Amino acid sequence: MKSKKLLIVPLHRDHIIDTHGAPLPYSVKGMSVVDESGNVVGIGGVMLSSPLQCFSIIRQPLKDDKRTLVRVTRLMRKLLNTFESPVYAFPDKKEPTAMEFLPYVGFQQIDDEVFIWQPPRKE
């Protein structure tokens, strides 16, 4: 059986509700990954809270689609680089790869369960 093509699209409020179960408490900037049928298989972005917080929820088949994950990671880095303040991330204890994925994206671990993305230096 041929796998469905995954598309990266702008994050929409309905995608957050579909994936997270409810709207997030702050405005967000981010992206969604949908299959050809429009089913949301992943969301990610930055919550415009104080401090800024990065979030993501990844479902199958996105978890196994390495090519799309690499593309999403590049877009996430590009988004993170638009912020002038640090962005924090807190790995999901129920997601076994979260502790490995955050450093891959570019976050630095600063505590047992806290990671930080430092904004690029302006010269």
Backbone torsions as a table, in degrees:
resi	resn	phi	psi	omega
1	MET	NA	133.5	-179.5
2	LYS	-75.7	134.2	179.2
3	SER	-75.1	153.2	-179.9
4	LYS	-76.4	143.3	177.1
5	LYS	-73.3	137.3	178.8
6	LEU	-102.5	138.8	-177.4
7	LEU	-119.2	137.7	175.7
8	ILE	-95.7	124.0	-176.0
9	VAL	-132.9	163.4	176.0
10	PRO	-59.7	144.7	178.7
11	LEU	-68.7	132.7	-179.4
12	HIS	-122.6	149.6	-179.5
13	ARG	-52.2	-41.2	179.6
14	ASP	-63.1	-33.2	178.3
15	HIS	-66.0	-39.6	178.8
16	ILE	-64.0	-46.5	-179.1
17	ILE	-63.5	-42.2	179.7
18	ASP	-62.1	-39.0	-174.1
19	THR	-90.6	-42.2	-174.7
20	HIS	-93.1	-23.0	-179.8
21	GLY	96.8	-12.3	-179.5
22	ALA	-163.7	161.3	175.3
23	PRO	-64.9	153.7	174.4
24	LEU	-78.2	155.4	-174.6
25	PRO	-76.0	-5.7	-178.8
26	TYR	-133.1	164.4	171.3
27	SER	-64.4	154.4	-177.9
28	VAL	-137.3	158.1	167.6
29	LYS	-123.6	133.0	-179.2
30	GLY	178.1	-163.3	-176.5
31	MET	-140.2	160.6	175.5
32	SER	-125.1	156.6	170.9
33	VAL	-119.5	126.2	-179.6
34	VAL	-125.0	153.3	173.8
35	ASP	-87.3	178.6	-175.7
36	GLU	-61.3	-21.3	178.8
37	SER	-87.7	-3.0	-179.5
38	GLY	90.0	4.1	177.9
39	ASN	-73.8	131.6	-179.5
40	VAL	-77.5	124.6	178.9
41	VAL	-114.9	-0.3	176.2
42	GLY	-177.4	148.4	172.9
43	ILE	-137.5	155.7	176.1
44	GLY	-166.1	153.8	179.3
45	GLY	168.9	-159.9	-180.0
46	VAL	-124.3	127.3	175.0
47	MET	-83.3	128.6	-175.4
48	LEU	-84.0	58.0	179.3
49	SER	-99.1	-178.0	175.5
50	SER	-123.7	105.8	4.5
51	PRO	-78.9	166.9	176.7
52	LEU	-63.5	141.5	-178.5
53	GLN	-130.2	130.3	175.5
54	CYS	-86.8	145.3	178.8
55	PHE	-143.5	156.2	171.8
56	SER	-159.6	149.3	172.3
57	ILE	-134.9	122.6	-176.1
58	ILE	-122.5	126.7	178.5
59	ARG	-114.6	170.2	170.3
60	GLN	-71.4	145.6	5.4
61	PRO	-89.2	3.9	-178.7
62	LEU	-61.7	-37.1	-178.9
63	LYS	-55.3	-32.0	-177.5
64	ASP	-98.6	-2.1	-178.3
65	ASP	-97.1	85.2	-174.4
66	LYS	-60.1	-38.7	-178.8
67	ARG	-61.2	-46.7	179.8
68	THR	-67.9	-37.5	177.6
69	LEU	-61.5	-38.8	177.6
70	VAL	-65.2	-42.7	178.6
71	ARG	-62.9	-43.6	179.3
72	VAL	-64.4	-40.6	179.2
73	THR	-61.7	-42.7	177.4
74	ARG	-61.8	-43.5	178.8
75	LEU	-65.8	-36.6	178.1
76	MET	-65.1	-43.2	177.1
77	ARG	-60.4	-42.0	179.0
78	LYS	-61.8	-43.2	177.2
79	LEU	-62.8	-47.0	-179.2
80	LEU	-59.1	-35.8	-179.3
81	ASN	-70.1	-9.8	178.5
82	THR	-81.9	-13.2	-176.8
83	PHE	-93.2	142.0	179.2
84	GLU	-94.2	-7.9	178.5
85	SER	-109.5	156.8	176.0
86	PRO	-61.0	150.2	176.8
87	VAL	-118.4	131.2	-177.7
88	TYR	-102.4	153.5	176.2
89	ALA	-140.3	144.0	-178.7
90	PHE	-126.3	108.4	-175.2
91	PRO	-64.0	142.8	176.7
92	ASP	-74.5	120.8	-179.4
93	LYS	-63.0	-24.2	-179.1
94	LYS	-84.3	-8.9	-179.7
95	GLU	-103.9	106.4	-172.1
96	PRO	-63.2	-23.9	-177.4
97	THR	-96.1	-1.0	-175.2
98	ALA	-60.3	-41.2	-178.3
99	MET	-66.0	-25.0	177.9
100	GLU	-90.0	-33.6	-175.0
101	PHE	-71.5	-39.3	-178.1
102	LEU	-59.8	-45.8	175.2
103	PRO	-63.8	-33.2	177.1
104	TYR	-61.2	-39.5	178.3
105	VAL	-67.5	-33.7	-179.4
106	GLY	129.2	6.6	177.9
107	PHE	-78.5	150.1	175.4
108	GLN	-111.0	135.2	178.8
109	GLN	-77.4	128.0	179.9
110	ILE	-116.3	-9.8	178.7
111	ASP	-156.9	175.5	-178.4
112	ASP	-51.7	-42.1	-174.8
113	GLU	-129.3	26.5	-178.4
114	VAL	-130.7	129.9	176.4
115	PHE	-122.1	155.1	-179.1
116	ILE	-136.5	141.7	171.2
117	TRP	-107.5	120.9	178.9
118	GLN	-91.1	135.5	178.9
119	PRO	-64.3	152.3	179.1
120	PRO	-63.6	146.1	-180.0
121	ARG	-75.1	135.1	176.0
122	LYS	-94.1	131.4	-178.1
123	GLU	-111.6	NA	NA
